[in-house]
Amino acid sequence: MGNTSLEQDLQSEIRELPLHYQKKILDIVRLMKIGCRTTIKKHDILELKGCGKDLWKGTDAKEYVKKLRNEWD
């Protein structure tokens, strides 16, 4: 069985499947093509260092804490 025949057989079988199965197969093939791994990369909390620092620019830490404490009263 040559590649052309195999491709034709696969296409024929896939066309007979319901559309949602065809889409799943397409997703799997795309993932295989880009070499996607099934493992999920774990992240380190230190990757967040510096995120949102612009939000606090110009804010005095002591004044901010004082304001929060006043809100608790």
N, C-alpha and C positions, 0 to 999 in steps of 0.2 A: 504494500500500500504506500503510494507516494505522498508527499506533502500536500499536493493539490487535492488528492482524493480525501485525505484526512481533514483538510480544511473544509472541504465541501460537506463531508459527513458531519463535522462539528456544527457548521452553520445550519445545516438542515435540522439537526437535533435541537439546537438552541432556538431556532425559529418556532418550533412546536411547543416550546415552554410558555407558560404565562409570562406576561410582561414584567411582573415584579421579580421573577426568577432571572429573566434576561438581564435586568438591571443589576441584580446581585452579582451575576457572573461578570458583567462589565466592570463593576467596582473591584472585584477580586483581581481581574486581569490588570487593571490600572495600578493597584497596589503592588502586584508582582513586578510590574514594569519599573516602578520607581524604587523597588527594593524595600518597601515598607516592612518594618519588623513588627511582630505582634507584642513585643515588650514595650512597656510604657516607661519613658525616661523619668527617673525620680529627680526632683528638684531640691536644691539646697535653699534654706531660708535666707542665706546670705545673698542670693541672687536678687533679692528685693532691696538691697542696700541702695539708698539714694532715690528710690522711687517716691515721688510725691514731695521731694524736698522743696520744689518751687511753691507748693501750697503754704509752706511755713515761712517763706522768705519775708523778712521784715517783722516777724512776730517774736516778741520777747518771751522766752520760756517762763520766766518767773511771773510776769504779768498774766500770762495765759493760765497758769496754775492758780494764781490768786483769784482770777475771774471765775474759774470753775468751782473753787472752794466757796466763793460767795454765793454761787447758784445753789449749792447744797443746803444753805441755811434757810 
